[in-house]
Amino acid sequence: MVTVMDIITNGQHCTSAVESGNDKPLFVLIDYENIQTEDLSYLSQPDMHLLLFMGALQTKISTKLALQMQALGSRAQYIQIEGTGQNALDMCIAHHTGFILARMPSARFLIISQDKGYDPLIQFLTKRGVSINRRPHLGLPLPSRGLRSAQHPPPLKLDTQLILEMLKKHDKSRPASRQSLISWTMNKVSANKITMSAEKIITDLEKNGVILFDGKRVVYSLP
């Protein structure tokens, strides 16, 4: 199998079974200047690859993260940019995304960052059939495998869409924990006479990647 380093250092094209079959390789690109991810346990499958981008002034990472990077072996790679400046690391991530895509057209991409500056690039590539997303947190569910036409989750149910719009309006006061989200949703269901239960709405949001649970904490990735 072609590794991350084969693609980056040698410019090698991928013609492996991973690419030619139904499983499309997933590249997770972490903006470590923006998000100091500690848990890589979600990247357990052999078709998942990790690029950890570090700023020029970032000279240390935690032992926990280093051990997990080492455990991923050839599926993981550190990339530290050499210069400083506004959006320097963002441009490096954009470059590597295009570089990999040119050599592995069926690849899927997941950018981990809270920086919405990546969104125009994501929209541009999505319109051209590339499976690429951005999330503020590495967690489940990860982008699904399979053909590009099957990358998109089923549409949100109408009641779920109503709750989603309410969450968007509460940008600075969204429920921060699992229990508070349940209580908040139950109140909205009751007050707005929504027929779908709060539990099913939250499940629908989670299946579509709108929310993620990091233990008791809620991580939002609103469209």
C-alpha positions as CSV (number, residue, x, y, z in Angstrom):
1,M,0.0,0.0,0.0
2,V,1.2,3.5,-0.8
3,T,1.8,5.4,2.4
4,V,1.4,9.1,3.3
5,M,5.1,9.6,2.9
6,D,5.1,8.0,-0.5
7,I,2.6,10.5,-1.7
8,I,4.1,13.6,-0.1
9,T,7.8,13.0,-0.6
10,N,7.8,11.0,-3.8
11,G,4.7,12.3,-5.6
12,Q,3.6,8.7,-6.1
13,H,0.2,7.9,-7.5
14,C,-2.0,5.4,-5.7
15,T,-3.3,2.4,-7.5
16,S,-3.7,0.2,-4.5
17,A,-6.7,-1.9,-3.7
18,V,-7.8,0.6,-1.1
19,E,-8.4,3.2,-3.8
20,S,-9.8,0.9,-6.5
21,G,-12.2,-0.8,-4.2
22,N,-15.3,0.6,-2.4
23,D,-13.2,1.9,0.5
24,K,-11.8,5.4,-0.2
25,P,-8.8,6.4,1.8
26,L,-9.5,9.1,4.4
27,F,-6.9,11.8,5.1
28,V,-7.3,13.7,8.3
29,L,-5.5,17.0,8.3
30,I,-5.2,18.6,11.8
31,D,-4.6,22.3,12.2
32,Y,-2.6,21.9,15.4
33,E,-2.2,25.6,15.8
34,N,-5.9,25.9,16.1
35,I,-6.9,22.6,17.7
36,Q,-4.6,20.7,20.1
37,T,-6.1,17.3,19.5
38,E,-5.1,14.6,22.0
39,D,-7.2,11.5,21.1
40,L,-6.4,9.7,17.8
41,S,-8.1,6.5,18.7
42,Y,-10.8,7.1,16.1
43,L,-8.3,6.5,13.3
44,S,-8.1,2.8,13.8
45,Q,-8.8,1.6,10.2
46,P,-6.0,0.9,7.7
47,D,-7.5,3.3,5.1
48,M,-7.2,6.3,7.5
49,H,-4.2,8.6,7.3
50,L,-3.2,11.5,9.5
51,L,-1.3,14.7,8.7
52,L,-0.6,16.8,11.8
53,F,0.3,20.3,10.8
54,M,2.3,22.4,13.3
55,G,3.2,26.0,13.3
56,A,6.8,27.2,13.1
57,L,6.8,28.2,16.7
58,Q,5.2,25.0,18.0
59,T,8.1,23.0,19.4
60,K,6.4,20.6,21.8
61,I,3.5,18.1,21.8
62,S,2.2,16.0,24.6
63,T,3.6,12.5,25.3
64,K,0.1,11.1,24.9
65,L,-0.2,12.5,21.4
66,A,3.4,11.5,20.4
67,L,2.7,7.9,21.4
68,Q,-0.5,7.7,19.4
69,M,1.3,9.2,16.4
70,Q,4.0,6.5,16.7
71,A,1.4,3.8,17.0
72,L,-0.1,4.8,13.6
73,G,3.2,4.1,12.0
74,S,3.4,5.0,8.3
75,R,-0.2,6.2,8.4
76,A,0.7,9.4,10.3
77,Q,3.1,12.2,9.5
78,Y,4.2,15.5,11.3
79,I,4.4,18.5,9.0
80,Q,5.9,21.6,10.6
81,I,5.8,24.8,8.5
82,E,9.0,26.8,8.3
83,G,7.6,30.4,8.1
84,T,5.3,32.5,10.2
85,G,2.5,34.8,9.1
86,Q,-1.2,35.1,8.9
87,N,-2.8,31.9,7.4
88,A,0.6,30.3,6.8
89,L,-0.5,27.0,8.1
90,D,-3.9,27.2,6.4
91,M,-2.1,27.6,3.0
92,C,0.1,24.6,3.8
93,I,-3.0,22.4,4.5
94,A,-4.7,23.6,1.3
95,H,-1.5,22.8,-0.7
96,H,-1.2,19.3,0.7
97,T,-5.0,18.7,0.1
98,G,-4.5,19.5,-3.6
99,F,-1.2,17.6,-3.8
100,I,-2.8,14.4,-2.5
101,L,-6.0,14.8,-4.5
102,A,-4.0,15.1,-7.7
103,R,-2.3,11.7,-7.0
104,M,-5.3,10.0,-5.3
105,P,-8.5,11.3,-6.9
106,S,-10.8,9.1,-4.8
107,A,-9.4,10.3,-1.5
108,R,-11.6,11.7,1.2
109,F,-10.5,14.6,3.4
110,L,-11.4,15.8,6.9
111,I,-9.9,19.0,8.2
112,I,-9.9,19.4,12.0
113,S,-10.0,23.1,12.8
114,Q,-12.3,25.8,14.2
115,D,-11.1,28.2,11.4
116,K,-14.0,28.9,9.0
117,G,-11.4,30.2,6.5
118,Y,-11.2,26.7,5.1
119,D,-14.9,26.7,4.1
120,P,-14.5,28.4,0.7
121,L,-11.9,25.7,-0.3
122,I,-14.2,23.0,1.0
123,Q,-17.2,24.4,-0.9
124,F,-15.1,24.7,-4.1
125,L,-13.9,21.1,-3.9
126,T,-17.3,19.7,-2.8
127,K,-19.0,21.1,-5.9
128,R,-16.4,19.2,-8.0
129,G,-17.2,15.9,-6.4
130,V,-14.5,15.7,-3.7
131,S,-15.5,14.3,-0.3
132,I,-14.1,16.9,2.1
133,N,-15.4,18.3,5.4
134,R,-14.2,20.4,8.3
135,R,-14.9,19.8,12.0
136,P,-13.8,21.5,15.1
137,H,-13.1,18.2,16.8
138,L,-11.9,14.7,15.9
139,G,-14.6,12.2,16.8
140,L,-17.3,9.9,15.6
141,P,-18.9,9.6,13.1
142,L,-16.1,9.9,10.6
143,P,-17.0,10.4,6.9
144,S,-18.4,7.2,5.6
145,R,-16.6,4.9,3.1
146,G,-17.9,4.1,-0.3
147,L,-18.7,5.9,-3.5
148,R,-18.8,9.6,-3.6
149,S,-22.5,9.6,-4.3
150,A,-23.0,7.8,-1.0
151,Q,-20.9,10.2,1.0
152,H,-23.9,12.4,2.1
153,P,-26.0,11.3,5.1
154,P,-29.8,11.1,4.7
155,P,-31.5,14.5,5.0
156,L,-32.5,15.7,8.4
157,K,-36.1,15.1,9.4
158,L,-38.3,18.2,9.5
159,D,-38.5,18.3,13.3
160,T,-34.7,18.0,13.5
161,Q,-34.3,20.9,11.1
162,L,-36.5,23.1,13.3
163,I,-34.3,22.3,16.3
164,L,-31.1,22.9,14.2
165,E,-32.3,26.4,13.2
166,M,-32.9,27.1,16.9
167,L,-29.4,26.0,17.8
168,K,-28.0,28.3,15.1
169,K,-29.8,31.3,16.7
170,H,-28.3,30.4,20.1
171,D,-24.7,30.8,19.0
172,K,-23.4,32.0,22.4
173,S,-25.7,30.0,24.6
174,R,-25.9,26.5,23.2
175,P,-26.1,23.6,25.7
176,A,-22.6,22.6,26.5
177,S,-23.2,19.1,28.0
178,R,-25.1,16.0,26.9
179,Q,-27.7,16.4,29.7
180,S,-28.2,20.1,29.2
181,L,-28.8,19.5,25.4
182,I,-31.4,16.8,26.3
183,S,-33.2,19.2,28.6
184,W,-32.9,22.1,26.2
185,T,-34.3,20.0,23.3
186,M,-37.1,18.6,25.5
187,N,-38.2,22.2,26.4
188,K,-38.1,23.2,22.7
189,V,-40.1,20.1,21.7
190,S,-42.8,20.9,24.3
191,A,-42.9,24.7,23.6
192,N,-43.1,24.3,19.9
193,K,-45.4,21.3,19.8
194,I,-42.9,19.2,17.9
195,T,-44.1,15.6,17.5
196,M,-40.6,14.0,17.3
197,S,-39.1,13.1,20.6
198,A,-36.0,14.9,21.9
199,E,-34.0,11.7,22.0
200,K,-34.7,10.9,18.3
201,I,-33.9,14.5,17.3
202,I,-30.5,14.3,19.1
203,T,-29.8,11.0,17.5
204,D,-30.7,12.4,14.1
205,L,-28.3,15.4,14.7
206,E,-25.5,13.0,15.8
207,K,-25.9,10.7,12.8
208,N,-25.6,13.6,10.4
209,G,-22.5,14.9,12.1
210,V,-24.1,18.1,13.3
211,I,-23.2,17.3,16.9
212,L,-20.5,15.1,18.5
213,F,-20.2,13.9,22.0
214,D,-16.8,14.1,23.7
215,G,-17.6,12.3,26.9
216,K,-20.3,14.5,28.5
217,R,-19.3,17.5,26.4
218,V,-21.2,18.5,23.2
219,V,-19.1,19.6,20.1
220,Y,-21.1,21.4,17.5
221,S,-20.4,21.4,13.7
222,L,-23.4,23.3,12.4
223,P,-23.8,23.6,8.7
